[in-house]
Amino acid sequence: MIATIPMRNLEQYGTLNGEEATELIRNLNGQPLVLSFAASWAGMSEVMDNYFRELALKYSGKVRFARVDVDKSKQFANSYGIRKVPTFIIFYEGEITDHFEGAVSRTTIIDTINTLI
């Protein structure tokens, strides 16, 4: 259940481990999820983290945003075939609807989100 996830205000952008992310994907309740696979050593991950923090505030209550550190959740990242960071997967109703690797423009993310809400 979603209640098992530590409430770090998931309306905003927070880092989850693989187990927490799996639980969130299963319990989206009609909200899209933008899940970022990132690493502290990847400079572009930090840039995209800043975008997602802004978007998490803009879409609060409509879209969930979360981050998974690939170094701390290797098995989870491998289960989604993550080979590059950052990689972003968008889920809707538990299914993958889109997938991006590397730097992605804010406009691309916004346009993709807007098709789901």
Backbone as XML, in Angstrom:
<?xml version="1.0"?>
<chain id="A" units="angstrom">
  <residue number="1" name="MET">
    <atom name="N" x="0.838" y="-1.184" z="0.000"/>
    <atom name="CA" x="0.000" y="0.000" z="0.000"/>
    <atom name="C" x="0.879" y="1.242" z="0.000"/>
  </residue>
  <residue number="2" name="ILE">
    <atom name="N" x="0.352" y="2.312" z="-0.512"/>
    <atom name="CA" x="1.086" y="3.566" z="-0.568"/>
    <atom name="C" x="1.465" y="4.053" z="0.828"/>
  </residue>
  <residue number="3" name="ALA">
    <atom name="N" x="0.689" y="3.706" z="1.838"/>
    <atom name="CA" x="0.974" y="4.154" z="3.199"/>
    <atom name="C" x="2.298" y="3.603" z="3.718"/>
  </residue>
  <residue number="4" name="THR">
    <atom name="N" x="2.833" y="2.548" z="3.111"/>
    <atom name="CA" x="4.105" y="1.996" z="3.560"/>
    <atom name="C" x="5.287" y="2.834" z="3.099"/>
  </residue>
  <residue number="5" name="ILE">
    <atom name="N" x="5.062" y="3.742" z="2.164"/>
    <atom name="CA" x="6.142" y="4.587" z="1.684"/>
    <atom name="C" x="6.318" y="5.737" z="2.661"/>
  </residue>
  <residue number="6" name="PRO">
    <atom name="N" x="7.547" y="5.955" z="3.145"/>
    <atom name="CA" x="7.758" y="7.084" z="4.040"/>
    <atom name="C" x="7.254" y="8.363" z="3.379"/>
  </residue>
  <residue number="7" name="MET">
    <atom name="N" x="6.472" y="9.113" z="4.095"/>
    <atom name="CA" x="5.854" y="10.294" z="3.510"/>
    <atom name="C" x="6.841" y="11.454" z="3.491"/>
  </residue>
  <residue number="8" name="ARG">
    <atom name="N" x="7.586" y="11.513" z="2.405"/>
    <atom name="CA" x="8.543" y="12.594" z="2.210"/>
    <atom name="C" x="7.930" y="13.605" z="1.267"/>
  </residue>
  <residue number="9" name="ASN">
    <atom name="N" x="6.620" y="13.743" z="1.367"/>
    <atom name="CA" x="5.844" y="14.609" z="0.491"/>
    <atom name="C" x="6.085" y="14.228" z="-0.963"/>
  </residue>
  <residue number="10" name="LEU">
    <atom name="N" x="5.513" y="13.126" z="-1.363"/>
    <atom name="CA" x="5.707" y="12.627" z="-2.717"/>
    <atom name="C" x="5.045" y="13.494" z="-3.775"/>
  </residue>
  <residue number="11" name="GLU">
    <atom name="N" x="4.303" y="14.516" z="-3.352"/>
    <atom name="CA" x="3.805" y="15.479" z="-4.329"/>
    <atom name="C" x="4.989" y="16.280" z="-4.862"/>
  </residue>
  <residue number="12" name="GLN">
    <atom name="N" x="6.038" y="16.333" z="-4.075"/>
    <atom name="CA" x="7.248" y="16.990" z="-4.512"/>
    <atom name="C" x="8.236" y="15.917" z="-4.935"/>
  </residue>
  <residue number="13" name="TYR">
    <atom name="N" x="9.403" y="16.335" z="-5.323"/>
    <atom name="CA" x="10.391" y="15.436" z="-5.910"/>
    <atom name="C" x="11.270" y="14.834" z="-4.836"/>
  </residue>
  <residue number="14" name="GLY">
    <atom name="N" x="11.172" y="13.527" z="-4.612"/>
    <atom name="CA" x="11.974" y="12.864" z="-3.605"/>
    <atom name="C" x="12.641" y="11.622" z="-4.151"/>
  </residue>
  <residue number="15" name="THR">
    <atom name="N" x="13.668" y="11.147" z="-3.451"/>
    <atom name="CA" x="14.393" y="9.946" z="-3.855"/>
    <atom name="C" x="13.801" y="8.737" z="-3.155"/>
  </residue>
  <residue number="16" name="LEU">
    <atom name="N" x="13.504" y="7.714" z="-3.947"/>
    <atom name="CA" x="12.948" y="6.460" z="-3.441"/>
    <atom name="C" x="13.935" y="5.336" z="-3.684"/>
  </residue>
  <residue number="17" name="ASN">
    <atom name="N" x="13.837" y="4.286" z="-2.875"/>
    <atom name="CA" x="14.594" y="3.085" z="-3.203"/>
    <atom name="C" x="13.728" y="2.237" z="-4.142"/>
  </residue>
  <residue number="18" name="GLY">
    <atom name="N" x="14.255" y="1.134" z="-4.615"/>
    <atom name="CA" x="13.534" y="0.304" z="-5.575"/>
    <atom name="C" x="12.209" y="-0.219" z="-5.045"/>
  </residue>
  <residue number="19" name="GLU">
    <atom name="N" x="12.192" y="-0.634" z="-3.791"/>
    <atom name="CA" x="10.965" y="-1.163" z="-3.186"/>
    <atom name="C" x="9.887" y="-0.081" z="-3.094"/>
  </residue>
  <residue number="20" name="GLU">
    <atom name="N" x="10.281" y="1.112" z="-2.673"/>
    <atom name="CA" x="9.332" y="2.223" z="-2.576"/>
    <atom name="C" x="8.802" y="2.614" z="-3.950"/>
  </residue>
  <residue number="21" name="ALA">
    <atom name="N" x="9.691" y="2.645" z="-4.944"/>
    <atom name="CA" x="9.274" y="3.001" z="-6.300"/>
    <atom name="C" x="8.299" y="1.970" z="-6.863"/>
  </residue>
  <residue number="22" name="THR">
    <atom name="N" x="8.568" y="0.689" z="-6.627"/>
    <atom name="CA" x="7.671" y="-0.369" z="-7.082"/>
    <atom name="C" x="6.294" y="-0.190" z="-6.469"/>
  </residue>
  <residue number="23" name="GLU">
    <atom name="N" x="6.248" y="0.092" z="-5.183"/>
    <atom name="CA" x="4.982" y="0.296" z="-4.487"/>
    <atom name="C" x="4.241" y="1.512" z="-5.040"/>
  </residue>
  <residue number="24" name="LEU">
    <atom name="N" x="4.965" y="2.573" z="-5.314"/>
    <atom name="CA" x="4.356" y="3.774" z="-5.872"/>
    <atom name="C" x="3.771" y="3.498" z="-7.249"/>
  </residue>
  <residue number="25" name="ILE">
    <atom name="N" x="4.510" y="2.794" z="-8.097"/>
    <atom name="CA" x="4.029" y="2.458" z="-9.447"/>
    <atom name="C" x="2.732" y="1.663" z="-9.362"/>
  </residue>
  <residue number="26" name="ARG">
    <atom name="N" x="2.628" y="0.779" z="-8.404"/>
    <atom name="CA" x="1.427" y="-0.054" z="-8.243"/>
    <atom name="C" x="0.229" y="0.718" z="-7.707"/>
  </residue>
  <residue number="27" name="ASN">
    <atom name="N" x="0.475" y="1.854" z="-7.080"/>
    <atom name="CA" x="-0.591" y="2.582" z="-6.389"/>
    <atom name="C" x="-0.688" y="4.039" z="-6.830"/>
  </residue>
  <residue number="28" name="LEU">
    <atom name="N" x="-0.706" y="4.279" z="-8.115"/>
    <atom name="CA" x="-0.732" y="5.649" z="-8.620"/>
    <atom name="C" x="-2.113" y="6.301" z="-8.565"/>
  </residue>
  <residue number="29" name="ASN">
    <atom name="N" x="-3.158" y="5.504" z="-8.476"/>
    <atom name="CA" x="-4.518" y="6.041" z="-8.373"/>
    <atom name="C" x="-4.843" y="7.068" z="-9.447"/>
  </residue>
  <residue number="30" name="GLY">
    <atom name="N" x="-4.514" y="6.724" z="-10.688"/>
    <atom name="CA" x="-4.875" y="7.584" z="-11.817"/>
    <atom name="C" x="-3.942" y="8.746" z="-12.083"/>
  </residue>
  <residue number="31" name="GLN">
    <atom name="N" x="-2.887" y="8.883" z="-11.302"/>
    <atom name="CA" x="-1.934" y="9.960" z="-11.542"/>
    <atom name="C" x="-0.739" y="9.439" z="-12.333"/>
  </residue>
  <residue number="32" name="PRO">
    <atom name="N" x="-0.263" y="10.214" z="-13.297"/>
    <atom name="CA" x="0.992" y="9.841" z="-13.966"/>
    <atom name="C" x="2.158" y="9.959" z="-12.986"/>
  </residue>
  <residue number="33" name="LEU">
    <atom name="N" x="3.194" y="9.195" z="-13.250"/>
    <atom name="CA" x="4.434" y="9.255" z="-12.473"/>
    <atom name="C" x="5.592" y="9.453" z="-13.436"/>
  </residue>
  <residue number="34" name="VAL">
    <atom name="N" x="6.409" y="10.448" z="-13.171"/>
    <atom name="CA" x="7.658" y="10.635" z="-13.893"/>
    <atom name="C" x="8.749" y="10.149" z="-12.956"/>
  </residue>
  <residue number="35" name="LEU">
    <atom name="N" x="9.382" y="9.043" z="-13.326"/>
    <atom name="CA" x="10.405" y="8.432" z="-12.498"/>
    <atom name="C" x="11.765" y="8.654" z="-13.147"/>
  </residue>
  <residue number="36" name="SER">
    <atom name="N" x="12.626" y="9.335" z="-12.425"/>
    <atom name="CA" x="13.968" y="9.645" z="-12.903"/>
    <atom name="C" x="14.949" y="8.635" z="-12.334"/>
  </residue>
  <residue number="37" name="PHE">
    <atom name="N" x="15.743" y="8.036" z="-13.202"/>
    <atom name="CA" x="16.838" y="7.166" z="-12.785"/>
    <atom name="C" x="18.100" y="8.014" z="-12.914"/>
  </residue>
  <residue number="38" name="ALA">
    <atom name="N" x="18.747" y="8.287" z="-11.782"/>
    <atom name="CA" x="19.836" y="9.245" z="-11.761"/>
    <atom name="C" x="20.991" y="8.723" z="-10.908"/>
  </residue>
  <residue number="39" name="ALA">
    <atom name="N" x="22.090" y="9.481" z="-10.938"/>
    <atom name="CA" x="23.261" y="9.151" z="-10.128"/>
    <atom name="C" x="23.939" y="10.442" z="-9.709"/>
  </residue>
  <residue number="40" name="SER">
    <atom name="N" x="24.500" y="10.443" z="-8.528"/>
    <atom name="CA" x="25.145" y="11.654" z="-8.000"/>
    <atom name="C" x="26.361" y="12.059" z="-8.831"/>
  </residue>
  <residue number="41" name="TRP">
    <atom name="N" x="26.995" y="11.107" z="-9.490"/>
    <atom name="CA" x="28.192" y="11.391" z="-10.274"/>
    <atom name="C" x="27.881" y="11.900" z="-11.683"/>
  </residue>
  <residue number="42" name="ALA">
    <atom name="N" x="26.609" y="11.894" z="-12.065"/>
    <atom name="CA" x="26.218" y="12.328" z="-13.414"/>
    <atom name="C" x="25.709" y="13.764" z="-13.353"/>
  </residue>
  <residue number="43" name="GLY">
    <atom name="N" x="26.492" y="14.675" z="-13.871"/>
    <atom name="CA" x="26.140" y="16.094" z="-13.832"/>
    <atom name="C" x="24.781" y="16.403" z="-14.432"/>
  </residue>
  <residue number="44" name="MET">
    <atom name="N" x="24.421" y="15.731" z="-15.508"/>
    <atom name="CA" x="23.136" y="15.994" z="-16.148"/>
    <atom name="C" x="21.981" y="15.546" z="-15.252"/>
  </residue>
  <residue number="45" name="SER">
    <atom name="N" x="22.212" y="14.577" z="-14.381"/>
    <atom name="CA" x="21.175" y="14.171" z="-13.429"/>
    <atom name="C" x="20.795" y="15.341" z="-12.531"/>
  </residue>
  <residue number="46" name="GLU">
    <atom name="N" x="21.789" y="16.101" z="-12.086"/>
    <atom name="CA" x="21.515" y="17.252" z="-11.235"/>
    <atom name="C" x="20.721" y="18.310" z="-11.965"/>
  </residue>
  <residue number="47" name="VAL">
    <atom name="N" x="21.071" y="18.559" z="-13.217"/>
    <atom name="CA" x="20.339" y="19.542" z="-14.025"/>
    <atom name="C" x="18.878" y="19.119" z="-14.160"/>
  </residue>
  <residue number="48" name="MET">
    <atom name="N" x="18.661" y="17.861" z="-14.488"/>
    <atom name="CA" x="17.292" y="17.373" z="-14.669"/>
    <atom name="C" x="16.547" y="17.329" z="-13.333"/>
  </residue>
  <residue number="49" name="ASP">
    <atom name="N" x="17.247" y="17.041" z="-12.238"/>
    <atom name="CA" x="16.620" y="17.077" z="-10.912"/>
    <atom name="C" x="16.006" y="18.449" z="-10.651"/>
  </residue>
  <residue number="50" name="ASN">
    <atom name="N" x="16.724" y="19.499" z="-11.034"/>
    <atom name="CA" x="16.202" y="20.857" z="-10.835"/>
    <atom name="C" x="14.927" y="21.081" z="-11.647"/>
  </residue>
  <residue number="51" name="TYR">
    <atom name="N" x="14.896" y="20.612" z="-12.880"/>
    <atom name="CA" x="13.671" y="20.706" z="-13.700"/>
    <atom name="C" x="12.520" y="19.990" z="-12.991"/>
  </residue>
  <residue number="52" name="PHE">
    <atom name="N" x="12.790" y="18.782" z="-12.529"/>
    <atom name="CA" x="11.725" y="17.981" z="-11.940"/>
    <atom name="C" x="11.225" y="18.562" z="-10.625"/>
  </residue>
  <residue number="53" name="ARG">
    <atom name="N" x="12.102" y="19.185" z="-9.863"/>
    <atom name="CA" x="11.643" y="19.847" z="-8.634"/>
    <atom name="C" x="10.645" y="20.950" z="-8.978"/>
  </residue>
  <residue number="54" name="GLU">
    <atom name="N" x="10.954" y="21.732" z="-10.005"/>
    <atom name="CA" x="10.051" y="22.793" z="-10.455"/>
    <atom name="C" x="8.735" y="22.215" z="-10.966"/>
  </residue>
  <residue number="55" name="LEU">
    <atom name="N" x="8.817" y="21.180" z="-11.788"/>
    <atom name="CA" x="7.610" y="20.573" z="-12.345"/>
    <atom name="C" x="6.767" y="19.896" z="-11.271"/>
  </residue>
  <residue number="56" name="ALA">
    <atom name="N" x="7.416" y="19.329" z="-10.259"/>
    <atom name="CA" x="6.676" y="18.692" z="-9.165"/>
    <atom name="C" x="5.811" y="19.718" z="-8.444"/>
  </residue>
  <residue number="57" name="LEU">
    <atom name="N" x="6.308" y="20.913" z="-8.297"/>
    <atom name="CA" x="5.512" y="21.976" z="-7.670"/>
    <atom name="C" x="4.397" y="22.440" z="-8.608"/>
  </residue>
  <residue number="58" name="LYS">
    <atom name="N" x="4.732" y="22.592" z="-9.878"/>
    <atom name="CA" x="3.741" y="23.056" z="-10.856"/>
    <atom name="C" x="2.576" y="22.064" z="-10.986"/>
  </residue>
  <residue number="59" name="TYR">
    <atom name="N" x="2.875" y="20.776" z="-10.972"/>
    <atom name="CA" x="1.852" y="19.742" z="-11.181"/>
    <atom name="C" x="1.424" y="19.054" z="-9.886"/>
  </residue>
  <residue number="60" name="SER">
    <atom name="N" x="1.679" y="19.697" z="-8.763"/>
    <atom name="CA" x="1.333" y="19.119" z="-7.463"/>
    <atom name="C" x="-0.142" y="18.691" z="-7.437"/>
  </residue>
  <residue number="61" name="GLY">
    <atom name="N" x="-0.367" y="17.433" z="-7.030"/>
    <atom name="CA" x="-1.717" y="16.897" z="-6.965"/>
    <atom name="C" x="-2.203" y="16.274" z="-8.260"/>
  </residue>
  <residue number="62" name="LYS">
    <atom name="N" x="-1.466" y="16.493" z="-9.359"/>
    <atom name="CA" x="-1.866" y="15.965" z="-10.666"/>
    <atom name="C" x="-0.901" y="14.908" z="-11.189"/>
  </residue>
  <residue number="63" name="VAL">
    <atom name="N" x="0.382" y="15.101" z="-10.918"/>
    <atom name="CA" x="1.440" y="14.218" z="-11.417"/>
    <atom name="C" x="2.424" y="13.989" z="-10.279"/>
  </residue>
  <residue number="64" name="ARG">
    <atom name="N" x="2.915" y="12.771" z="-10.182"/>
    <atom name="CA" x="3.943" y="12.471" z="-9.183"/>
    <atom name="C" x="5.300" y="12.421" z="-9.866"/>
  </residue>
  <residue number="65" name="PHE">
    <atom name="N" x="6.282" y="12.875" z="-9.153"/>
    <atom name="CA" x="7.660" y="12.869" z="-9.620"/>
    <atom name="C" x="8.505" y="12.200" z="-8.551"/>
  </residue>
  <residue number="66" name="ALA">
    <atom name="N" x="9.402" y="11.325" z="-8.950"/>
    <atom name="CA" x="10.288" y="10.673" z="-7.998"/>
    <atom name="C" x="11.603" y="10.345" z="-8.687"/>
  </residue>
  <residue number="67" name="ARG">
    <atom name="N" x="12.594" y="10.094" z="-7.870"/>
    <atom name="CA" x="13.949" y="9.807" z="-8.350"/>
    <atom name="C" x="14.416" y="8.499" z="-7.717"/>
  </residue>
  <residue number="68" name="VAL">
    <atom name="N" x="15.130" y="7.719" z="-8.491"/>
    <atom name="CA" x="15.773" y="6.504" z="-7.994"/>
    <atom name="C" x="17.262" y="6.640" z="-8.282"/>
  </residue>
  <residue number="69" name="ASP">
    <atom name="N" x="18.079" y="6.475" z="-7.257"/>
    <atom name="CA" x="19.530" y="6.507" z="-7.418"/>
    <atom name="C" x="19.964" y="5.134" z="-7.921"/>
  </residue>
  <residue number="70" name="VAL">
    <atom name="N" x="20.495" y="5.090" z="-9.136"/>
    <atom name="CA" x="20.838" y="3.799" z="-9.744"/>
    <atom name="C" x="21.947" y="3.069" z="-8.994"/>
  </residue>
  <residue number="71" name="ASP">
    <atom name="N" x="22.787" y="3.803" z="-8.290"/>
    <atom name="CA" x="23.855" y="3.158" z="-7.536"/>
    <atom name="C" x="23.336" y="2.489" z="-6.269"/>
  </residue>
  <residue number="72" name="LYS">
    <atom name="N" x="22.283" y="3.016" z="-5.705"/>
    <atom name="CA" x="21.711" y="2.465" z="-4.482"/>
    <atom name="C" x="20.602" y="1.456" z="-4.750"/>
  </residue>
  <residue number="73" name="SER">
    <atom name="N" x="20.074" y="1.466" z="-5.966"/>
    <atom name="CA" x="18.971" y="0.555" z="-6.330"/>
    <atom name="C" x="19.280" y="-0.113" z="-7.670"/>
  </residue>
  <residue number="74" name="LYS">
    <atom name="N" x="20.439" y="-0.772" z="-7.728"/>
    <atom name="CA" x="20.914" y="-1.370" z="-8.977"/>
    <atom name="C" x="19.956" y="-2.407" z="-9.539"/>
  </residue>
  <residue number="75" name="GLN">
    <atom name="N" x="19.442" y="-3.274" z="-8.700"/>
    <atom name="CA" x="18.541" y="-4.324" z="-9.173"/>
    <atom name="C" x="17.273" y="-3.730" z="-9.783"/>
  </residue>
  <residue number="76" name="PHE">
    <atom name="N" x="16.715" y="-2.723" z="-9.124"/>
    <atom name="CA" x="15.520" y="-2.066" z="-9.649"/>
    <atom name="C" x="15.822" y="-1.399" z="-10.986"/>
  </residue>
  <residue number="77" name="ALA">
    <atom name="N" x="16.925" y="-0.665" z="-11.065"/>
    <atom name="CA" x="17.311" y="-0.009" z="-12.318"/>
    <atom name="C" x="17.525" y="-1.036" z="-13.429"/>
  </residue>
  <residue number="78" name="ASN">
    <atom name="N" x="18.188" y="-2.132" z="-13.105"/>
    <atom name="CA" x="18.413" y="-3.183" z="-14.100"/>
    <atom name="C" x="17.101" y="-3.792" z="-14.578"/>
  </residue>
  <residue number="79" name="SER">
    <atom name="N" x="16.119" y="-3.886" z="-13.695"/>
    <atom name="CA" x="14.837" y="-4.480" z="-14.084"/>
    <atom name="C" x="14.119" y="-3.645" z="-15.146"/>
  </residue>
  <residue number="80" name="TYR">
    <atom name="N" x="14.480" y="-2.361" z="-15.249"/>
    <atom name="CA" x="13.917" y="-1.494" z="-16.289"/>
    <atom name="C" x="14.907" y="-1.246" z="-17.421"/>
  </residue>
  <residue number="81" name="GLY">
    <atom name="N" x="16.009" y="-1.977" z="-17.434"/>
    <atom name="CA" x="16.976" y="-1.871" z="-18.520"/>
    <atom name="C" x="17.716" y="-0.550" z="-18.562"/>
  </residue>
  <residue number="82" name="ILE">
    <atom name="N" x="17.901" y="0.069" z="-17.421"/>
    <atom name="CA" x="18.567" y="1.373" z="-17.380"/>
    <atom name="C" x="20.058" y="1.181" z="-17.653"/>
  </residue>
  <residue number="83" name="ARG">
    <atom name="N" x="20.530" y="1.838" z="-18.702"/>
    <atom name="CA" x="21.935" y="1.750" z="-19.087"/>
    <atom name="C" x="22.612" y="3.118" z="-19.084"/>
  </residue>
  <residue number="84" name="LYS">
    <atom name="N" x="21.796" y="4.197" z="-19.150"/>
    <atom name="CA" x="22.324" y="5.558" z="-19.160"/>
    <atom name="C" x="21.617" y="6.362" z="-18.080"/>
  </residue>
  <residue number="85" name="VAL">
    <atom name="N" x="22.341" y="7.325" z="-17.533"/>
    <atom name="CA" x="21.700" y="8.256" z="-16.608"/>
    <atom name="C" x="21.971" y="9.679" z="-17.091"/>
  </residue>
  <residue number="86" name="PRO">
    <atom name="N" x="20.977" y="10.511" z="-16.969"/>
    <atom name="CA" x="19.657" y="10.194" z="-16.458"/>
    <atom name="C" x="18.786" y="9.505" z="-17.504"/>
  </residue>
  <residue number="87" name="THR">
    <atom name="N" x="17.877" y="8.699" z="-17.019"/>
    <atom name="CA" x="16.818" y="8.088" z="-17.829"/>
    <atom name="C" x="15.511" y="8.375" z="-17.111"/>
  </residue>
  <residue number="88" name="PHE">
    <atom name="N" x="14.474" y="8.671" z="-17.879"/>
    <atom name="CA" x="13.172" y="8.999" z="-17.313"/>
    <atom name="C" x="12.125" y="8.072" z="-17.898"/>
  </residue>
  <residue number="89" name="ILE">
    <atom name="N" x="11.343" y="7.499" z="-17.026"/>
    <atom name="CA" x="10.240" y="6.647" z="-17.466"/>
    <atom name="C" x="8.960" y="7.259" z="-16.932"/>
  </residue>
  <residue number="90" name="ILE">
    <atom name="N" x="7.978" y="7.386" z="-17.802"/>
    <atom name="CA" x="6.686" y="7.913" z="-17.394"/>
    <atom name="C" x="5.700" y="6.760" z="-17.333"/>
  </residue>
  <residue number="91" name="PHE">
    <atom name="N" x="5.073" y="6.634" z="-16.176"/>
    <atom name="CA" x="4.088" y="5.584" z="-15.930"/>
    <atom name="C" x="2.700" y="6.204" z="-15.833"/>
  </residue>
  <residue number="92" name="TYR">
    <atom name="N" x="1.723" y="5.476" z="-16.333"/>
    <atom name="CA" x="0.328" y="5.863" z="-16.154"/>
    <atom name="C" x="-0.464" y="4.583" z="-15.971"/>
  </residue>
  <residue number="93" name="GLU">
    <atom name="N" x="-1.211" y="4.526" z="-14.893"/>
    <atom name="CA" x="-1.993" y="3.342" z="-14.547"/>
    <atom name="C" x="-1.118" y="2.080" z="-14.520"/>
  </residue>
  <residue number="94" name="GLY">
    <atom name="N" x="0.089" y="2.235" z="-13.977"/>
    <atom name="CA" x="1.003" y="1.114" z="-13.802"/>
    <atom name="C" x="1.761" y="0.684" z="-15.042"/>
  </residue>
  <residue number="95" name="GLU">
    <atom name="N" x="1.497" y="1.329" z="-16.165"/>
    <atom name="CA" x="2.149" y="0.972" z="-17.430"/>
    <atom name="C" x="3.118" y="2.067" z="-17.866"/>
  </residue>
  <residue number="96" name="ILE">
    <atom name="N" x="4.169" y="1.667" z="-18.543"/>
    <atom name="CA" x="5.112" y="2.641" z="-19.107"/>
    <atom name="C" x="4.464" y="3.267" z="-20.330"/>
  </residue>
  <residue number="97" name="THR">
    <atom name="N" x="4.403" y="4.598" z="-20.331"/>
    <atom name="CA" x="3.846" y="5.303" z="-21.490"/>
    <atom name="C" x="4.906" y="6.012" z="-22.307"/>
  </residue>
  <residue number="98" name="ASP">
    <atom name="N" x="6.046" y="6.303" z="-21.676"/>
    <atom name="CA" x="7.127" y="6.965" z="-22.399"/>
    <atom name="C" x="8.444" y="6.737" z="-21.683"/>
  </residue>
  <residue number="99" name="HIS">
    <atom name="N" x="9.525" y="6.975" z="-22.407"/>
    <atom name="CA" x="10.863" y="6.671" z="-21.918"/>
    <atom name="C" x="11.826" y="7.639" z="-22.605"/>
  </residue>
  <residue number="100" name="PHE">
    <atom name="N" x="12.668" y="8.301" z="-21.822"/>
    <atom name="CA" x="13.651" y="9.235" z="-22.374"/>
    <atom name="C" x="15.007" y="8.955" z="-21.741"/>
  </residue>
  <residue number="101" name="GLU">
    <atom name="N" x="16.062" y="9.114" z="-22.530"/>
    <atom name="CA" x="17.421" y="8.977" z="-22.009"/>
    <atom name="C" x="18.165" y="10.277" z="-22.222"/>
  </residue>
  <residue number="102" name="GLY">
    <atom name="N" x="19.009" y="10.630" z="-21.260"/>
    <atom name="CA" x="19.815" y="11.839" z="-21.373"/>
    <atom name="C" x="19.019" y="13.092" z="-21.069"/>
  </residue>
  <residue number="103" name="ALA">
    <atom name="N" x="19.590" y="14.215" z="-21.448"/>
    <atom name="CA" x="18.928" y="15.499" z="-21.217"/>
    <atom name="C" x="17.681" y="15.594" z="-22.085"/>
  </residue>
  <residue number="104" name="VAL">
    <atom name="N" x="16.607" y="16.020" z="-21.477"/>
    <atom name="CA" x="15.333" y="16.175" z="-22.170"/>
    <atom name="C" x="14.843" y="17.586" z="-21.878"/>
  </residue>
  <residue number="105" name="SER">
    <atom name="N" x="14.321" y="18.247" z="-22.879"/>
    <atom name="CA" x="13.855" y="19.615" z="-22.661"/>
    <atom name="C" x="12.629" y="19.635" z="-21.754"/>
  </residue>
  <residue number="106" name="ARG">
    <atom name="N" x="12.488" y="20.717" z="-21.037"/>
    <atom name="CA" x="11.333" y="20.917" z="-20.180"/>
    <atom name="C" x="10.047" y="20.810" z="-21.002"/>
  </residue>
  <residue number="107" name="THR">
    <atom name="N" x="10.083" y="21.373" z="-22.201"/>
    <atom name="CA" x="8.912" y="21.352" z="-23.092"/>
    <atom name="C" x="8.508" y="19.926" z="-23.440"/>
  </residue>
  <residue number="108" name="THR">
    <atom name="N" x="9.465" y="19.074" z="-23.716"/>
    <atom name="CA" x="9.171" y="17.678" z="-24.051"/>
    <atom name="C" x="8.473" y="16.979" z="-22.885"/>
  </residue>
  <residue number="109" name="ILE">
    <atom name="N" x="8.997" y="17.180" z="-21.682"/>
    <atom name="CA" x="8.388" y="16.561" z="-20.504"/>
    <atom name="C" x="6.981" y="17.118" z="-20.282"/>
  </residue>
  <residue number="110" name="ILE">
    <atom name="N" x="6.839" y="18.440" z="-20.366"/>
    <atom name="CA" x="5.528" y="19.060" z="-20.157"/>
    <atom name="C" x="4.526" y="18.569" z="-21.185"/>
  </residue>
  <residue number="111" name="ASP">
    <atom name="N" x="4.906" y="18.533" z="-22.452"/>
    <atom name="CA" x="3.998" y="18.050" z="-23.507"/>
    <atom name="C" x="3.578" y="16.614" z="-23.256"/>
  </residue>
  <residue number="112" name="THR">
    <atom name="N" x="4.511" y="15.782" z="-22.839"/>
    <atom name="CA" x="4.203" y="14.380" z="-22.556"/>
    <atom name="C" x="3.244" y="14.254" z="-21.376"/>
  </residue>
  <residue number="113" name="ILE">
    <atom name="N" x="3.525" y="15.013" z="-20.325"/>
    <atom name="CA" x="2.644" y="14.995" z="-19.146"/>
    <atom name="C" x="1.238" y="15.470" z="-19.512"/>
  </residue>
  <residue number="114" name="ASN">
    <atom name="N" x="1.176" y="16.527" z="-20.278"/>
    <atom name="CA" x="-0.141" y="17.102" z="-20.611"/>
    <atom name="C" x="-1.022" y="16.157" z="-21.413"/>
  </residue>
  <residue number="115" name="THR">
    <atom name="N" x="-0.433" y="15.196" z="-22.090"/>
    <atom name="CA" x="-1.269" y="14.217" z="-22.817"/>
    <atom name="C" x="-1.913" y="13.222" z="-21.859"/>
  </residue>
  <residue number="116" name="LEU">
    <atom name="N" x="-1.395" y="13.146" z="-20.619"/>
    <atom name="CA" x="-1.891" y="12.166" z="-19.661"/>
    <atom name="C" x="-2.835" y="12.736" z="-18.607"/>
  </residue>
  <residue number="117" name="ILE">
    <atom name="N" x="-2.862" y="14.062" z="-18.495"/>
    <atom name="CA" x="-3.742" y="14.649" z="-17.456"/>
    <atom name="C" x="-4.912" y="15.395" z="-18.073"/>
  </residue>
</chain>
